[in-house]
Amino acid sequence: MPPGEGTYRVVEVSPVAEETLERALNERTAEGWALESVHFVAREGSHRPALAYLFFVRGKPPARPAS
């Protein structure tokens, strides 16, 4: 999204569990934010994520070129 055409929000979720992720997703989407991506961070030696970053965007979507 080009600068000035939208607003981003980053939400840190810890501990990472089904309930905490669902709560964060439901709260932000109810506020009008759209999920853009999810990034998980794991501690060294562990396969389970220590925390997650949820990236949301809200605003005017970029214009698509005509086909």
N, C-alpha and C positions, 0 to 999 in steps of 0.2 A: 504494500500500500504506500503510495507516495506521501511524503511529509505533508502534514496539514489536512489530510483526507481521512484520518482515523485516529483512534486512541488505542493504545495497548495497555494491558494490565497483566502483571505477573503475580501468580499466587503460589506460595510455597506451602506444601502439604507434608506434614510429618506428625505422627508416624504414617507410613504408606499402608493403607488398608482399604478394602472395598468401601467401607462406610465413610472414611474420611475423604476419599476421592469423590464419591457420589455426592456428599454434602457440599464440597467446594464447587463441583460442576453444577449442581442444581441451584445453588445460591447465586452464582455469577450469571448463569443463563437466564434466571428469573429477573436479573437486573438489566438484561438486554445485551450482555456480552456474548460473543460467539467464540467457541473454542477454536484456537488455531493449531496448537501442538502441545504435546506432553513430553517432558524430559525427566528421566529417572536418574538418580545419583546413588551408586552403591558404594559401600565401604570396601576397602581392599580385603580380599579374602572372604567376602560374603556375596552370595547371589541375590539376596533380597535387597531391594532398594531401601536406602536410609531415608530418602526424601524424594519428593517429586516437585517439579516446577510446571505449573499449568499456565500456558500463554493464551490470553484472550484478546480479541480485537472488537472494537465497536466503532461504527461510523460509516461513512459513505464508501462503498466498495469502488475499486478502481474501474475506470471505463475500459471495456474490451474493444480492441480494434474491429472494425467491420470486416466480415469475410468476403 
